[in-house]
Amino acid sequence: MAIFSDWLKDLSYETLHGDTSSKEVSEVIFDSRKAAPDTVFVCMKGANTDSHQFIPDVISKGCTSIVVEDEAQALPVDLSEINEDITIVRVENAREALAHISAARFGYPEKELTVIGITGTKGKTTTAHMIKQILEADGKSAGYIGTTGVEYSGNHIETKNTTPESYDLQKYFRDMVSAGCSYVVLEASSQAFKLNRVSAITFDYGIFTNIEPDHIGPNEHADFEEYKYYKSCIFKQSKVGIINMDADYAEELLQGSPCKMYTFSLKKTADFMADKLHPVSSSDFVGIEFHVLGRTELDIKLDLPGRYNVYNAMAAISCLTLQGIRPKAVLSALRNVHVAGRTEVAFKNDTMSVLVDYAHNEMAMENLLSTLREYKPKRLVVVFGCGGNRSRDRRYGMGKAAAEFADLSILTSDNSRFEDPLDIINDIKSTLVPAGGKFVEIPDRREAIEYAMTHAEKGDMIAVIGKGHEDYQEVKGVRTHFLDSEVIEETAKKYNL
């Protein structure tokens, strides 16, 4: 048990009813269904629900410690009529309060970890996995929280958001410490900053990969300026910042940063620089070689293709060089790095290379396919669809990108949700066909992958994109297991490729 006032010590608050200094508490919740005696219920206002309305319900379940945003007169209870043992405090921002109370509830686990945060429009997941794998190659125990879930000490937990809610973050931190981790690598989304999920966290190192317009719309960001602002918040919460100087707005963000900053670049003078980039493809390797100079001197062979993965690697190299990680660990990990669903070479033989990637919009698709072009394949074949019940503009953009960069497109399903896959394919064709793109239409995704591999010509490169690490197909609200890399492996065995 703890004292409520101890959990509130990092917050400014007003006591509306009761006494925080004598109130014993054991858990913090933000879901009224979990209300019980000794719990602290934090009322939050979301896009669809204002949980202040559940105050009478949580009181009836024995909850006697409540955090609110509303003034006393706006609450759904009369404070003069409730029991004297009920304590209600008011804060300006309940989401921020949840973050700090959660940190206190779990004993401030971040203080026992080196916390590395990564933000940016692209590259967060790959950079995070590179850092984790380098740390492990150096004998360190590291956890990861991000798009592909939570990973530590052999555990894997699926998550809904790139950056989980603040309570969950603190719980995962504590679990990692208990499992012996000394590091955690965290993908910090712009929404995580906007919704205060990371408010109680100070990053030992904060990395900014890049920024392009994204996540702008209802329930996300009002405009690009807001999006950029929340991305820049990582430096306000970091002891040391690391920024890609080739990214848009890098100079602006560098000049406005309140923390000690280091830079990396492929084009400019920086603390860490990369040159002599050279694509490499062999019977067992599709990647890129490059030289690092500046604060360290390394010749890197990276087991992921493309210039954008060099940027990801440079972010990782910069961060870990500053921490004194051995160069041997950097070289070894990057030579064998594996990131599920991110330019992942799922199969390779003397005829073809088959890659899986999460590219699911025009920008990502252009980046991937233009990169694969550098390897001079006989044909560049792309297998893709587009998610249902999402913006149709994404389909039009992907159709244009396929026509420009692919020799052959195999149009198929990708989480059609409640739409007819053929309608989605027709939307893609509406821009692909006028631009002269060649295509085959195979709505069943497994059949589409099998067709691509069994009709490959010597020297082909096949990109299966859109789903990446996702292990399901969603059709009419029902999810069934489907992992592109598994299907590729099964196809290779089925046809003895």
N, C-alpha and C positions, 0 to 999 in steps of 0.2 A: 504494500500500500504506500501511497505518496500523499503529500499535502497539496491541495489544488493550487495554492498560492505559489508553490515551488515550480509548478508547471507553467505558471504565468509570468515568471520573473523576467523574461526577455520581451514582454509585451507591455504596451500602454493600454490600460483598460479602466473602465468605470464599473464599480459594483452597484448593480441595480437592486439586488435583494440578497440577503444572507451574508455569510462570512466565508471568505476564501481561506483564511489562515487556520481554520479548524476543520476544514472539510477534507475527509480522506477519499482518495480516488485510486482506481487501479487500471483504468482503460479509457481511451479516447475513441469516440465513434463519430461518423458523419452520416451514417445510415440509421434512420430511426428504428428500423426493424431489429437492430442489435442492442437497443436500449435495455439497461438492467441496472440494478443498484451498483453504486460506486463507479459508474461510467460518466464521462464528460461528453455531452452531446454538443457538437459544433454545428450551428445553423448556417447553411450556405445558400446563396441564391444562384441558381443555374439558369441555363437557357430555357428550360421547360418547367422547373420546379423551384419553389422557394420553401426550404425546409423549416422555416420559422412556423409554418402552419402545423408542424408535427409536435410542437412543444407540449400541448395537452396530452398527447399520446405517450410521449417518452416519460412524462411525469407519472402517468398512470402505471407505467412499467417499473417505477422505482428509481428512475434517474433523478438525481437531485443537484447536478452540476451542469449548467447550460451556458454556452457562449453564443451571443447574439450580435447582430449588426444593427437591428432596429431600435429606435427609441422606445422607452417603456410604454408609452401610450399606444404604440403601434403593435405591440405584442398581442397574441391571441389569448392571453390570460390576464387577469386582474391581479397585479402584484400584492394588493392589499388583502387578497383573499386566499393566497396560496400558503402552504405550510412554511413555517419559519426555517426549517432545515433545508429548504431549496435555495440554492445559490445561483444567481444569474448575473453574469458580467457582460458588459457591452464593449466591443472593439470596433475599430473603423473598418477592418478588413478581416473577415472570418477565415478566408483561405490562407492568409498569412498567419493568422492565429493557429490554424490547424497545423501548419508546418512547424511552428516553434513548439507547440504543445507536444506534437509527435516526437520531435527531437528529444525533448525532456523525458517523455514517457519511456523511450528506449535508451536513455542514458547517454545521449550525445555520441553515438557510435562513430560519426565522421571524424571525431578527434583522435580516433584510434586507427584511422585509415589515411593513406595518401589519396586524395580525391582528384581525379582528372576528368574535367568536363569538356565536351565537344559540342559545338553548335555550328550551323551552316545549312545551306539549302541542300547541298549534296556532299557525300563523302563521310558523313558521321559514322555510319555503321562500319564501313570498311576500315576507317582510321581507328575506330575503337577496337576492333578485332586485331588489327596489326599491333596496337599498343599492348593489348592483353597477351598476345602470343610472344611478343618480344620479352615482356616481363617474365613470363613463364620460362622462356629459354634461358633467362638469367637467374633462374632458381627462385623467383618470387611467386607468391600466391596472390592471384588477382581475380576479382569479380568483374562482371560486366552487366550493365543494365541498358537496354535500348530496344531498337526495332525488332530484333530477333528474340527478345525475351530477357530473362535473367539467368546468368550462368555463373556458377562458382563451385569449386571443389567437387566437380562431377555432377552437380545439380543443374537441371534446366527447368525453368518455369515460364510458361507462356504468359504474355501480357497483352492488353488491348491497346495501350498507348505507347508511343516511343518513350516518353518519360512518364512513369506511373504517378499516382497521387502521392502527396507528400508523406502521408502516414505509411504507405507501402514502401516508399524509398527508405525511410528510416528503419522499418522492419527488416528490409533486405540488407541494409548496412549492418544492423546488429547480427543478423544471421551469418553474414560474411565474416565478421570479426570472430564470432563463435566458432566458425569453421577454419579459422587460422589465416584468413586473408589479411594482407597488409596494404593492398591497393584496391581501388574500385575505379572502373572506367565507365562514365555515364554519358549517354547521349542526351543533351539538353535541348529540347525543341523550343521554338518560339512560344508555343502554347504553354510550355512548362514555366516560362518566366511570366507570361501574362496571367496565368491562373495560380501563381505563387506556389507551384509544386516544389520548387527548389529554393524557396525563400530562406530556409534555415540552414542552407549549405554554403560554406566557403570553399571554393575550389582551390586546391593547391596549385593547379595548372588549368587554365582555361584556353581552349583552342578554338579559333574561328577559321573555318575552311573556305567559305565563299558565300555569296548571296546573289540570288536572282529572284524575280517576282514569283511567289508561290504562296499557297495557303491564304489567299485573299478572298473573302466572301463571307456569307452569313455564318455566324458562330465560329469564325476564325479571326482574321484581321481585317480592319476596315479599309486599309490601303497599304501601299508599299512602305510608306514612311513609318506606320505603326509596326509593320513586320520587321523592318530594319532596326527600329528602336529596341524591340524586345530581343532580337538577336544580339545587339550590342551590350545588353545587360550582363552578359557573361563576364565582361571585364570589371564590372562594378562589384562582382562577387568573387574575384580571383586574386590570389596573392601574386601570381605570375601569369601574364597573357602571352599567347603565341598566335600570330596572324599571318595568313597568306597574303603577301604584298601584291600578288598578281590579281587578287579578287577585286571586284568593283567596290568602291567606297573604302578601300583599305586605308588610304592616307587619312581620310576623315576619321575613321574609327581609331586609328593609331594615335592621332593627335589628341583625340578626346578621351583617351583611356586613363583611368585613375590608378592603374597598377603598373608594375614593372613589365615592359614589353620586349618580346623577341620576335624576329621576323624570319620567314622563309620565302623562297622565290625560285622560279625557273627562268625568269627574265630580267630581274633587277638585282642590284647589290643588296644583300641582306645578311643576317647573321648566319643563315644556312642556305646554301645555293645548290642547285642541281644543273649539270650540263652533260653533254655527250650522251644524250638519250639514243638508245638503239633497240628497236623491236627485235625479239628473238623468238623463233618458232622451230621446234624440233619434234621428234617422234614422241617425246614425253614432257615437253615444256612449251608453254605459250606465255611469254612474259616480256619483260623489258629490262635492259641494262642501263645504268646511269652512274655518274660520278657525283659525289657530294663533297663540297668544299665550304670553307668558312670556319665555323667553330669546331668542325671535325672534318676528317678526310677519309672517305670511304668509297669503295667501288661496290655498287649494289647490283645484285641480280634478283629482280623481283618477279615472283611467280604469279603475277597478275598482269594482263596486258594494258597498255594505254597510258597516255600522258596524264590523264586525270588520276590514275592510280599512283603515278609518281608524286603528284601533289599530296595524296593521302599518306604515302610513305614518308614524304618530307615532313609532314605534320608530326607523325609518330617519331621519326628520327630526331627532330628538333626537341620535342618534349622529353624524350628519354635520354638524349645526350646531356641535357641540362641537369638531369638527375643522376648522371654518372653511371648509367647502365653500360655494361661492357660492349664494345663494338662487335665482339664475336657473337653475342646474343642477337644483336641487330641483324647481322649478315645471315646467320643461320635461320632466324625466324622468317625474314622476308623472302629468303630463297624457297621456303616451304610453306608460306602463308596460305591459309584456306579460309575463305569467308563464304558461307553458304549463300548461294543465290546472288552473289555480286561478282560478275565476270568470272564465274566458277567454271572451270574446265571439267565438265561432267563425263566426257568420253573423248578419247583420241586414239586413232590408229593411223596407218599409212595412207588411208583415203581421206579422212575427215577429222575436223576438230568440232566438237559440239559443246557450246557454252550455254550456261543458264545465267540470266540477269534479271534484276527487278525492274528494269526500265519500263515504265508504264505511262509515259507521256512523251510528247514530241521532243522536248529538250533532251531528256535522258536517252531517248532512242537515237537522236542525231549524234550525241556524244559517243554512244557505244558503237554504232555502225561506222562512223567515220574513223574511229580508233581501229576497228577490225580491218578496215580497208588498208591500213598501213602495213598489214601483214601480207598483202597481195594474194589473197585467196583466188583460186580459179573462179569460184562463184561465192558470193556472200548471200546466204539463204537465211531469212528471218521467219520464225514461226511466232505468230502473235494474234491476239484479239484485243478486246478492251472491256473493262468492267461495265456491267449494266447499271442502270439507275444512277448514272453519274453524268457530268457535263458531256454533251455530244461533241463539243469543240475538241476534246482530247482525242476522239476517234478521227476527226478530220485531220488533226495535226500529225497523228501517227501514220495515217495513210499517205500524207505528203512526204514524211520522212522516209517511209519504205520505198516510195517511188524514186526518190532521189539517191538513196544509198544502197539499196538491196538489188541484187540481180534477180531474185525470186522471193516473193512473199507467199507464205502458206497461212491463209486466214482461218482462224479457228476460234474456239470459245475461251473466255477468261472471266470467270465469276459473272455470269450473265444476270444473276440475281433474279429479278422478276421480269426481265425483258427476254424476248425471243432472240437467241444468238444470231439468227439470220438477219434480223433488223440491224444489229450492231455491225455485222460484217458488211451489210449494204452501205451503212454510213461510212465505214472505212473505205470501201470501194469508190464512194462518190468523189474522193479526192485522189485516191491512188490511180484509178483508171484514166482520168483525164490527163494526168501527169505522165502517162506511159508506163506505169509500173506493171510488171508481169506477176501473175498470181495464180495460185491454186486454192480452191475453197474446200476445206475439210472441217466442218463444225465440231466433230469429236476430237478433243485435244490429244488423246492418246493416239488415235489414228493419224493425226497431223504430224506428230513427232515421229511415228513409225515411217510415214511416207518420206519425210525429210531425210531420215537416216538410210532407208533402203534404196532411195533414188540418188544418193550422193555420188558425185563425180570426184575423181582423184584431185585433191587439193582444195576441196570445198571447206568453207567455214560456216557452221550452222549456229545461229543464235536463237535460243528459245527464250522469249522474253515476256515480261509482264507480271510474273508471279514470284520469281526469285525463290526466297526461302519459304513462301507460303505452302502449307501442306494440305490444302483443301481446294475443292471446287464448290462454289455456291450457285445452286440452280433452284429457282422458285422458293427461296428461303431455306433450303436444305443444304447443309454442308456434308460433303463426302471426301474421304481422304484422297488427295492427289498431290504428289510432289514431283515436279518436272525432272529433277535429277534421278529419282528412283525409276521413273518411266523410261528415261534414256538408258539407264543401266539394264533394265529389264528388256528393252528393245535390242540392245547389243547382244545379250545372251540368247534371246529368242531367235535372232536371225544369224547368230554366229559371226557377228561383224568384227 
